[in-house]
Amino acid sequence: MIDPTHLLDFATQLPHPSDIGIIKPSGGFNFGAALCGLGAFFGASQFFYYSDDSKRIDPWAKRD
């Protein structure tokens, strides 16, 4: 089994994305980023909810 402490030790050694120029921190609350994050969360939850065939809502589906 993988020991998670090694992964944590590795992650603490990585530089922050703002330190290497990947992202630039904003001065305040970024409303656009918050909306994109909520949209991604909502989309992923919808995908996993409707991927279960027992919850299929299809009016043209043939009943077995």
ZIZI-V436070 format. One record per helix or strand of 2 or more residues. SS is the DSSP state (h for helix, s for strand). FROM is the first residue (numbers start at 1). TO is the last residue. Records with the same first field share a line. If there is no record, write none. Layout:
# ZIZI-V436070
SS=FROM-TO / FROM-TO
This chain:
# ZIZI-V436070
h=4-13 / 31-50 / 53-55
